[in-house]
Amino acid sequence: MARRWLIRIGGMLVTLVVALLVAPYLIPLPAQPDLDPAQLAPTNGRFLTVNGIRTFIEEAGPPDGPPVVLVHGFGGLTYTWRYTLPALAQAGYRVLALDLAGFGHSDKSFDLRFDHASQADFVAGVMAAVGMPRSTLVGHSMGGSVIAHIAQRHPQAVSALVFVDGAVRGPESAGQGGGGSSIVGVPAQLGTLAQFPPLQRWGQLVLRGFVTRERMAQAQLSAYFVKEVVTPEVEEAYLKVMKMKDWDLALLGVLRDGGRNTLAQPFSTITAPVLIVWGDQDPWIPATRAEALRAALPQAELVLIPDTGHLPMEEDPAAFNSALLEWLGKQGK
């Protein structure tokens, strides 16, 4: 009797494993446009290939102006800086905004590395390629983590840092709550399993089936305190990535690598001048995290933008640009 039950259980397990391996290929992927990102790119920028990755960049300002690099956050793209880039350029700065690997109009593939150290190396490569080897780096949300990694991995590339509602986590805060990241990666073991093609296919099915434009729009809106700024045009600018080929595989890769984004060294290794700008009503990363970041970076100056959420540069661009330009002026930049 026991042997018969063991045979049945074994048969059920084999059937389950076969189903898990075969079933995802029997279920058709929900259709999507699968467009080349270049087909959706704005006309006020250009494409550049660095480290084998094609990305989209926007540039403005005088070629001999003090250089400033703008790095967007999770789900962002150069469009995030549509009010910041021209204001800096008008003030005489040479400005570069770029799409991080896997985001915006950049190349998308599961095989790329999306941990923040790799993104930092990519940004440093783009800076070198356009002739801006040392710059002030402005990083929003996840971009704050990327520029902190640049400061530690490529200190020669950094003249100053500006964290905007920064989702940055140092080794000092490992294991503590409220580490400042709005993106939670899968455990390393699951990240390894994600390399298995059938599981990638399952992931695509889940993302295409459940991460709809409506749900993405709701998630986007939740980041803002001043929700009136999210017009149909703004919503479409952020959601058009879902029309691009392999957006789902890139997102799976970002989630796969999300557990490896803690800084390798303490915040104290960052010695460049620092400005921290935060929306005082940020619903994603509370302003208390701004105070914690300033405590970790004693040289930092903190500016809270009143009545704004996670994207103060969009919700009150005049106040944001004023704070940024005033601080840059004090740095002699």
Secondary structure, 3 states (H helix, E strand, C coil): CHHHHHHHHHHHHHHHHHHHHHHHHHCCCCCCCCECHHHHCCCCCEEEEECCEEEEEEEECCCCCCEEEEECCCCCCHHHHCCHHHHHHHCCCEEEEECCCCCCCCCCCCCCCCCHHHHHHHHHHHHHHCCCCCEEEEEECHHHHHHHHHHHHCHHHEEEEEEECCCCCCHHHCCCCCCCCCCCCCCHHHHHHCCCHHHHHHHHHHHHHHCCHHHHHHHHHCCCCCHHHCCHHHHHHHHHHHHECCHHHHHHHHHHHHHHCCCCCCHHHCCCCEEEEEECCCCCCCCHHHHHHHHHCCCEEEEEECCCCCCHHHHCHHHHHHHHHHHHHHCCC
